[in-house]
Amino acid sequence: MVSNGSDSGRPLIGVSTYLERTKFGVWDVEAAVLHRDYLDSVVRAGGNPVLLPPVGTWDADSIGFLDGLVLAGGADVDPALYGRPRDPRTGPARPDRDVVELNLTRAALKLDLPLLAVCRGMQVLNVALGGTLIQHVEGHNPAPAVFEHTGIAVEAGSVLAGIVGTATTVYCHHHQALDVLGDGLRVVAGAPDGTVEAVELPGARFVLGVQSHPEADSEDDRLFAALVGAASRGHASHRHASHGHVSNPDRSTR
């Protein structure tokens, strides 16, 4: 019988990736890549990571085998997707990622799949729900490959506060931020300069967007543990109800 990761106690957590020119062994080719920190964070939190490349068609049917989803950080979102002219400081468009990650986000929301959206991922989540972005902010991107340690205030009573408390320090590396909020999202954390640092989607099983990079802190996997915990609860019955069919025939006999 074919079994997914959650049947053995470790839910399957999809993680978005990106295409980059990459050198390994004797090869110098375009490859789907991802910072290993994401994978290690999922594993330490009790999940099994599944890499999702920005190619092919991802929709509610094709991600039904997953128990949760992480939208990884990375390049700027194309401002054309939220109806704004391009700021000269906005990075080059990455249409492959934009299309696939917007589809992944909408599929996860349709399935009520637990979702952790990291940095660019939170921006994608906001755009998917009709929001817009500030295309440049200062002070959150100190140098290439260097994180800014930023103290943030978290709204009491929020899901995030239940995970990290009402004040915490996060690892930031970004120059874009949320502007007009997407439909249904609620701001639950902010930086001292007013930058939105986290959003939630009330009524969803687990949808949390953070502007920071929790995967960069190997000593603190609380956000990934919360995602994996949500993914572990009632995944099978929820997936079947959302699809209206069983995606793996072997599971129909259980």
C-alpha positions in Angstrom: 0.0 0.0 0.0 1.3 3.4 -0.9 1.6 5.7 2.1 2.4 9.4 2.5 4.7 10.8 5.1 1.9 11.7 7.6 0.8 8.0 7.8 4.1 7.3 9.6 3.8 10.4 11.9 5.7 12.8 9.8 3.5 15.1 7.6 4.6 16.0 4.1 5.4 19.7 4.0 5.8 21.2 0.5 8.4 24.0 0.1 8.5 26.2 -2.9 11.9 26.4 -4.8 13.3 28.6 -7.5 15.3 28.2 -10.7 18.9 29.4 -10.7 22.1 28.8 -12.7 23.9 26.3 -10.5 27.3 24.6 -10.5 27.7 21.1 -9.0 30.0 18.3 -10.0 30.9 18.7 -13.7 27.6 20.6 -14.4 26.8 24.2 -14.9 23.1 24.2 -15.5 19.8 25.8 -14.5 18.5 23.9 -11.5 15.7 24.1 -8.9 17.3 25.2 -5.7 16.5 26.2 -2.1 18.4 27.2 1.0 18.9 24.0 3.0 17.8 25.9 6.2 14.2 25.4 5.1 14.6 21.7 4.8 16.4 21.3 8.1 13.7 23.5 9.9 10.9 21.3 8.6 12.7 18.1 9.6 13.6 19.3 13.1 9.9 20.3 13.5 8.8 16.8 12.7 7.9 17.0 9.0 9.2 15.6 5.8 10.0 18.3 3.2 8.9 18.0 -0.4 10.5 20.4 -3.0 8.0 22.1 -5.3 9.8 23.6 -8.4 8.4 26.6 -10.3 7.5 24.5 -13.3 4.4 22.6 -14.3 0.9 23.1 -13.1 0.2 23.3 -9.3 -3.4 23.5 -8.2 -5.7 22.1 -5.6 -5.8 18.7 -7.3 -2.0 18.4 -7.7 -1.1 19.4 -4.1 -3.7 17.3 -2.4 -1.1 14.8 -1.2 0.6 17.5 1.0 -0.2 18.1 4.6 1.2 21.7 4.7 3.0 24.3 2.6 5.9 26.7 3.1 6.3 29.6 0.6 10.0 30.4 0.7 11.6 33.8 0.4 13.4 35.2 -2.6 13.1 37.6 -5.5 10.7 40.6 -5.7 7.1 40.0 -6.9 6.3 41.7 -10.2 4.4 44.9 -9.4 2.3 44.4 -12.5 0.5 41.6 -10.6 -0.9 44.1 -8.1 -1.4 46.9 -10.6 1.5 49.2 -9.7 4.2 50.7 -11.9 7.7 49.3 -11.3 10.0 51.2 -8.9 13.5 51.3 -10.3 14.7 49.7 -7.1 12.5 46.6 -7.7 14.4 43.5 -8.8 14.0 41.7 -12.1 10.7 39.9 -12.7 10.6 36.2 -12.0 7.4 35.2 -13.8 8.1 31.5 -13.3 8.0 31.9 -9.5 5.2 34.4 -9.5 2.8 32.3 -11.5 3.5 29.0 -9.7 3.6 30.5 -6.2 0.4 32.4 -6.7 -1.2 29.2 -7.8 0.2 27.3 -4.9 -1.1 29.9 -2.5 -4.6 29.9 -3.9 -4.6 26.1 -3.9 -3.5 26.0 -0.3 -6.2 28.5 0.7 -8.9 26.5 -1.3 -7.9 23.3 0.6 -7.4 25.1 3.9 -3.9 23.6 3.9 -1.7 24.8 6.7 0.5 27.5 5.3 3.7 29.3 6.5 4.6 32.2 4.1 8.2 33.5 4.6 9.3 36.9 3.5 8.6 36.9 -0.3 6.1 34.2 0.6 4.1 36.7 2.8 4.2 39.2 -0.1 2.9 36.5 -2.5 0.1 35.7 0.0 -0.9 39.3 0.2 -0.9 39.7 -3.6 -2.9 36.5 -4.0 -5.6 38.0 -1.8 -5.7 41.3 -3.7 -3.2 43.3 -1.7 -0.3 45.5 -2.8 3.3 46.0 -1.8 5.7 48.8 -0.9 8.5 48.3 -3.4 11.3 49.6 -1.2 11.9 50.1 2.5 15.2 51.0 4.2 16.9 49.3 7.1 15.8 45.7 6.7 18.4 44.6 4.2 21.7 45.6 5.7 24.0 43.8 3.2 24.0 40.8 0.8 23.6 37.6 2.8 23.4 39.5 6.1 20.4 39.4 8.3 19.2 42.4 10.3 18.1 41.4 13.9 14.8 43.3 14.4 12.7 43.5 17.5 9.0 43.2 16.7 5.8 43.7 18.7 3.2 40.9 18.4 -0.5 41.4 19.0 -1.7 39.7 22.1 -4.2 36.9 21.5 -3.0 36.3 18.0 -1.9 32.8 16.8 1.7 34.2 16.5 1.7 35.5 20.1 0.7 32.0 21.2 3.8 30.7 19.5 6.5 33.4 20.3 4.9 35.7 22.8 4.1 39.4 22.4 7.7 40.5 21.7 10.5 38.8 19.9 13.6 39.3 17.8 13.6 38.1 14.2 16.0 37.7 11.3 15.2 40.1 8.5 16.5 40.5 4.9 14.1 42.3 2.6 13.5 45.6 1.0 9.8 45.2 0.1 6.9 45.1 2.5 3.1 44.9 2.6 1.1 48.0 1.7 -2.7 47.6 1.1 -3.7 44.4 3.0 -5.2 41.5 1.1 -8.8 40.4 1.7 -9.3 38.8 5.1 -5.7 39.2 6.3 -5.0 40.6 9.8 -1.8 42.3 10.8 -0.5 40.7 14.0 3.1 42.1 14.3 5.1 45.1 13.3 8.6 46.6 13.4 9.4 49.9 15.1 9.3 51.7 11.8 5.8 50.5 11.1 6.7 47.7 8.7 4.2 44.8 8.8 6.1 41.9 10.2 3.3 39.2 10.3 -0.2 38.5 9.1 -2.8 35.8 9.8 -6.0 34.7 8.1 -8.7 34.4 10.7 -10.9 31.4 10.2 -8.3 29.4 8.3 -6.8 26.2 9.9 -3.3 27.8 9.9 -2.2 30.6 7.7 0.7 32.7 9.0 2.8 35.1 7.0 6.0 36.5 8.4 8.3 39.1 6.8 11.3 37.7 8.6 13.3 34.5 8.0 12.6 31.9 10.8 14.6 29.3 8.9 17.7 31.3 9.5 17.5 30.7 13.3 18.5 27.1 13.9 17.9 27.5 17.6 14.2 28.4 17.2 11.9 26.2 15.1 8.7 27.3 16.8 7.0 28.6 13.7 7.8 25.4 11.7 6.7 23.3 14.7 3.4 25.2 14.7 3.0 24.5 11.0 3.8 20.8 11.3 1.5 20.6 14.3 -1.4 22.1 12.3 -0.6 19.8 9.4 -0.6 16.8 11.7 -4.1 17.4 13.0 -7.0 15.9 11.0 -5.1 16.0 7.7 -6.6 12.9 6.1 -10.3 13.7 6.6 -9.8 17.3 5.7 -8.0 16.4 2.4 -10.7 14.0 1.4 -13.5 16.5 2.2 -11.7 19.3 0.2 -11.1 17.2 -2.9 -14.4 15.3 -3.0 -12.4 12.3 -4.2 -9.4 10.2 -3.1 -6.3 11.2 -5.0 -4.5 7.9 -4.2 -6.6 4.8 -5.0 -4.6 2.8 -2.4 -5.9 5.0 0.4 -9.5 4.3 -0.5 -9.3 0.9 1.2 -8.2 2.3 4.5 
